[in-house]
Structures are given as C-alpha cells and as structure tokens.
Amino acid sequence: MVWGCADQGGHSSAAQVLVAGGGIGGMAAGIACARQGHTVRVFEQYGVLGDVGAGVQLGPNATRILQSWGLLEALTPLASQPENLVVRSVSTGRILATLPLGATTVKRYGAPYLCVHRADLHRVLADSLSQMADVSIRVGRSVVELDDTEEEGVCMRVGDDPPVQGDVLVGADGLWSLTRQALLSDGAPQPTGHVAYRAMVSMADLAPALRDQNVTVWLGPHVHVVQYPVRAGESMNVVVAAQAPFSGVAQWWDNATPAFEVKNALGNTCKALADMIASVPDERGIDHPDAWLAWQLFERPPVAGPDEMARRRVALLGDAAHPMFPYLAQGAGMAIEDAQALGRALSMHALNVPQQLRHYALNRWERNAFVQQRAKRNGDIFHADGFKRVGRDLAMWAMGAKLLDQPWLYGYEAGTSLLAK
Ligand SMILES: Cc1cc2nc3c(=O)[nH]c(=O)nc-3n(C[C@H](O)[C@H](O)[C@H](O)COP(=O)(O)OP(=O)(O)OC[C@H]3O[C@@H](n4cnc5c(N)ncnc54)[C@H](O)[C@@H]3O)c2cc1C
C-alpha cells in the first residue's frame, strides 16, 4: 500500500467493513452488513449525527426492507401514513388524479407508504446500528484518502488518525463523494438549474382547511409543489421545486431564503396553495427554524455500468453512486435498496470480496440508472407547459390511479430480478 496500513487483525468469513459517510445510506449499509455478522466501522465527517434535512417519502420498496430489518415498529409512530396521493393544478387547484395509498399500498405491496422527517429516519437507523454487535460509529471523522491497490485489503485515512484497514470500503459519502473520486475520477456533479425550496410548518399553525394528511403534488409550468405530513401528522413538509436558470444557491442544507423568493419562483397560484405557502414564516430564524431553505439540485448521468458501482474492494452506494432528481422521491429509497443488496452480496461466502462486490454492482446498476432516468422524466412531465400540459392532464383524467401507481418501482425485490420494470 502506498502509505501503509498496519495489519489490523485476522481474516475470517466475517469481513471488516469500513463505511465512509453516516447518512441514510451509510447507516443502512452498516445495518445490512452487521446483520450478516460482519464488523462495521462507520466514519461520519460531522460531529453530531443527523438532525438535518426535511421530509422524505418512503415507498413500499424501501419500507419493505426496513420491515424485514425489524425497524418499522420504531419508525411508524414517528411517521405519517397518508391515505392518498392527490395531484392538483397549481393555477386552478383542480384535482387531476388521485392514487389511494394507506391500506391499499399495504395490501398491494406488503408494506406501507410512509412520510418521515429525515432526522427521525436517520435516528431509527443509527440507533438500530449502534445496538448491533461489532459496530462502531465515529463522528467528527472525515475520510480524506483511500488506497485499494493492494490485493489483501483496502486502507483508508481518516482525519489525522492512523490509517485504518478493512476488507471492504463502502462509499456512502453522498453527492460530493470523495470515495467516488478516488474510484472513478469523474469530476463534480453538474448543477441542473432546478432549485428545491423546503420548509416545515407545524400542523397546529395551519388554518383547519389546510391541515391535510394526504400527499399533494401541485403541478404548474416549470414548477411543482409537494406537501405531506410528517412526525405523526404534527408537521407539514412543503417543497417547491422550480426551474431557475441561476446558480447562486449554495449546495448546503442551510441556505435560508426569504419567502418572497419562493413566491417569485412559484408565480400565480390558486388560493388554497397560496394560503399554504403563506403559512410558512417569511424568514428563517431562531423563532422559525423550519422556514424556507433553498437547495440547488445537482445531477450526474445515469449509472452506465457495474464498474460505476463497485471496483475491487470498494462499493459506492446512495447519492455517491447515483444522485437523482427528487421527483420520484426515491433517493433514500435507492440507498436502502443498495444497502440490502450489498448485505446479500457479502453473505455469499463462496465468493471473495471483489466477486461479492461485482455481484452487488451487477444487481444494482441498471435499477439505479432506470430510476435516475424516470426521476428526471418526471420533472419534464410535472413541469410541462402548452400542448404537453394539456396531454398530461387528459391522461391523468382518463387513467387516474393507473397512471400514478408504479408497480415496477414499488413491487421490486432487490436481488430477485435485475430490473423488474
Ligand atoms: C428536495 C429533496 C427532496 C427529497 N425527497 C426525497 C424523498 O421524498 N424520498 C427519498 O427517498 N429521497 C428523497 N431525497 C433524496 C435523499 O435525501 C437522498 O438521496 C439520500 O438522503 C441520500 O443518502 P446518502 O446517505 O447517499 O447521502 P447523504 O444523506 O448525503 O449522506 C452522506 C453522508 O456522508 C457524509 N460525508 C461526506 N463526505 C464525507 C467524508 N469525506 N468523510 C466522512 N463522512 C462524509 C456526510 O456528512 C453525510 O452525512 C430528496 C432530496 C432532495 C434534495
């Protein structure tokens, strides 16, 4: 190895799994690997775990995995289980289509459609992982360098600590992944010109007519809005996603934005939506920690082959491997699917580690590429204008729930089929 890892112990069928990044994907990967009896060490750059982010929708493809890990008991009381997904017009408020969720989703897909606060999901994952055997979670530890050129192991430098060695390195270090650059050297993700403005409002602060427990997606030309309840229905998560041809918005979570900027991005709306937007406090501050934050959206081309998901002893997972538009609400879902597939691959004891990771990559790359493409396409459909918009609305009127349901997505079982479209 170029800068030398001390050999840190014997080798057995239990692998030493190093995880760079302790977000949703890193925690999920840790759980999936620890469940197979592997030793797991997670390194997270931030000193405090997880209280960032806003709402996350989890389709049954993701909750089925959490269910199989025994986590739904802890997560469900913190989440909301909406009865319907309702699609409406931004300008008129007219309902374009409705998809029943709730018990219908459970019956059809064997697991619920949940809406959660990211911090709650992260806490449930982190608590579960920290209680498993042979697991350590180190916070305030930035992975700064890695070396996977040796046959017998992978070596990683974390801050100023002595290098650590493992059998497998999981790059779950998000959009700006250092692991990805060490593996693929393909440069930074590209700005999309789309911005997501996110806010959270206490349900008690909303006028009674606005206290909706459904997921509502409002469609307008070049913009859409998604709102859904989280925290057992106590808060409403609101996201305005707009095509904005500027790049002044930083990449971080905490880019506070005054309400007028969001209203400008949204343009004219029906009264119901205007009332919802007006319910968000004007400016973020100590009294209003959940007012508008702007989040510039970045992308990479869809995964082009298994080599982009894993090489030798290093696997990429979640946003590090396949950042995507949030328009299919599947970024966290795909990270959880990746984690399950990785755990399964590392349970194949007849294979060596590079073969196991190859198996993981072959299982995941097409599925992730397809979901990336569909998420982007959803943006085009959501933001349609002119004739395209008329065609979309007609199709919604004619097909309703059939058009909104996604069996290829929600019915997928990781590891059983490559694509299950
Ligand atoms: C507006 C918006 C709405 C969304 N809505 C949904 C939704 O409804 N449903 C859904 O499934 N997904 C949604 N997503 C996507 C989802 O949030 C992400 O895809 C998901 O959180 C990715 O998880 P991750 O663990 O791969 O990356 P991250 O959550 O980014 O975690 C990466 C972690 O790695 C750490 N890290 C980075 N570099 C290093 C380093 N060098 N050393 C150590 N640690 C490091 C970071 O601090 C971070 O904790 C949404 C995204 C956006 C922007």
The ligand as an SDF file (V2000), in Angstrom:
LIG
                    3D

 53 58  0  0  0  0  0  0  0  0999 V2000
  -35.5490   18.3710   -2.1680 C   0  0  0  0  0  0  0  0  0  0  0  0
  -35.2350   16.9190   -1.9380 C   0  0  0  0  0  0  0  0  0  0  0  0
  -36.2830   16.0570   -1.6050 C   0  0  0  0  0  0  0  0  0  0  0  0
  -36.0180   14.6980   -1.4240 C   0  0  0  0  0  0  0  0  0  0  0  0
  -37.0510   13.8780   -1.1410 N   0  0  0  0  0  0  0  0  0  0  0  0
  -36.8250   12.5400   -1.0550 C   0  0  0  0  0  0  0  0  0  0  0  0
  -37.9110   11.6470   -0.8010 C   0  0  0  0  0  0  0  0  0  0  0  0
  -39.0620   12.0470   -0.6560 O   0  0  0  0  0  0  0  0  0  0  0  0
  -37.6390   10.2950   -0.7660 N   0  0  0  0  0  0  0  0  0  0  0  0
  -36.3700    9.8120   -0.9340 C   0  0  0  0  0  0  0  0  0  0  0  0
  -36.1870    8.5910   -0.8920 O   0  0  0  0  0  0  0  0  0  0  0  0
  -35.3120   10.6580   -1.1420 N   0  0  0  0  0  0  0  0  0  0  0  0
  -35.5200   11.9870   -1.2120 C   0  0  0  0  0  0  0  0  0  0  0  0
  -34.4740   12.8320   -1.4440 N   0  0  0  0  0  0  0  0  0  0  0  0
  -33.1190   12.2690   -1.6450 C   0  0  0  0  0  0  0  0  0  0  0  0
  -32.4580   11.7980   -0.3800 C   0  0  0  0  0  0  0  0  0  0  0  0
  -32.4690   12.8060    0.6120 O   0  0  0  0  0  0  0  0  0  0  0  0
  -31.0100   11.4140   -0.6890 C   0  0  0  0  0  0  0  0  0  0  0  0
  -30.9620   10.6960   -1.9010 O   0  0  0  0  0  0  0  0  0  0  0  0
  -30.4790   10.4980    0.3990 C   0  0  0  0  0  0  0  0  0  0  0  0
  -30.5220   11.1370    1.6490 O   0  0  0  0  0  0  0  0  0  0  0  0
  -29.0460   10.0910    0.0840 C   0  0  0  0  0  0  0  0  0  0  0  0
  -28.4780    9.4460    1.1650 O   0  0  0  0  0  0  0  0  0  0  0  0
  -26.9080    9.1810    1.1950 P   0  0  0  0  0  0  0  0  0  0  0  0
  -26.6570    8.5110    2.5050 O   0  0  0  0  0  0  0  0  0  0  0  0
  -26.4760    8.5230   -0.0480 O   0  0  0  0  0  0  0  0  0  0  0  0
  -26.2340   10.6170    1.1780 O   0  0  0  0  0  0  0  0  0  0  0  0
  -26.2590   11.7640    2.3090 P   0  0  0  0  0  0  0  0  0  0  0  0
  -27.5650   11.7950    3.0160 O   0  0  0  0  0  0  0  0  0  0  0  0
  -25.7790   12.9920    1.6440 O   0  0  0  0  0  0  0  0  0  0  0  0
  -25.1810   11.2650    3.3590 O   0  0  0  0  0  0  0  0  0  0  0  0
  -23.7960   11.3080    3.1030 C   0  0  0  0  0  0  0  0  0  0  0  0
  -23.0820   11.4220    4.4430 C   0  0  0  0  0  0  0  0  0  0  0  0
  -21.6910   11.3100    4.2210 O   0  0  0  0  0  0  0  0  0  0  0  0
  -21.0260   12.2750    4.9940 C   0  0  0  0  0  0  0  0  0  0  0  0
  -19.7230   12.5270    4.3550 N   0  0  0  0  0  0  0  0  0  0  0  0
  -19.5000   13.1490    3.1680 C   0  0  0  0  0  0  0  0  0  0  0  0
  -18.1850   13.1610    2.8850 N   0  0  0  0  0  0  0  0  0  0  0  0
  -17.5680   12.5140    3.9190 C   0  0  0  0  0  0  0  0  0  0  0  0
  -16.2070   12.2010    4.2130 C   0  0  0  0  0  0  0  0  0  0  0  0
  -15.2040   12.5260    3.3740 N   0  0  0  0  0  0  0  0  0  0  0  0
  -15.9290   11.5380    5.3600 N   0  0  0  0  0  0  0  0  0  0  0  0
  -16.9070   11.1910    6.2380 C   0  0  0  0  0  0  0  0  0  0  0  0
  -18.2150   11.4820    6.0150 N   0  0  0  0  0  0  0  0  0  0  0  0
  -18.5360   12.1180    4.8600 C   0  0  0  0  0  0  0  0  0  0  0  0
  -21.9650   13.4660    5.0040 C   0  0  0  0  0  0  0  0  0  0  0  0
  -21.7140   14.3450    6.0760 O   0  0  0  0  0  0  0  0  0  0  0  0
  -23.3160   12.7600    5.1160 C   0  0  0  0  0  0  0  0  0  0  0  0
  -23.6960   12.5480    6.4640 O   0  0  0  0  0  0  0  0  0  0  0  0
  -34.6860   14.1990   -1.5750 C   0  0  0  0  0  0  0  0  0  0  0  0
  -33.6410   15.0740   -1.8730 C   0  0  0  0  0  0  0  0  0  0  0  0
  -33.9110   16.4280   -2.0480 C   0  0  0  0  0  0  0  0  0  0  0  0
  -32.7780   17.3490   -2.3640 C   0  0  0  0  0  0  0  0  0  0  0  0
  1  2  1  0
  2  3  1  0
  2 52  2  0
  3  4  2  0
  4  5  1  0
  4 50  1  0
  5  6  2  0
  6  7  1  0
  6 13  1  0
  7  8  2  0
  7  9  1  0
  9 10  1  0
 10 11  2  0
 10 12  1  0
 12 13  2  0
 13 14  1  0
 14 15  1  0
 14 50  1  0
 15 16  1  0
 16 17  1  0
 16 18  1  0
 18 19  1  0
 18 20  1  0
 20 21  1  0
 20 22  1  0
 22 23  1  0
 23 24  1  0
 24 25  2  0
 24 26  1  0
 24 27  1  0
 27 28  1  0
 28 29  2  0
 28 30  1  0
 28 31  1  0
 31 32  1  0
 32 33  1  0
 33 34  1  0
 33 48  1  0
 34 35  1  0
 35 36  1  0
 35 46  1  0
 36 37  1  0
 36 45  1  0
 37 38  2  0
 38 39  1  0
 39 40  1  0
 39 45  2  0
 40 41  1  0
 40 42  2  0
 42 43  1  0
 43 44  2  0
 44 45  1  0
 46 47  1  0
 46 48  1  0
 48 49  1  0
 50 51  2  0
 51 52  1  0
 52 53  1  0
M  END
$$$$
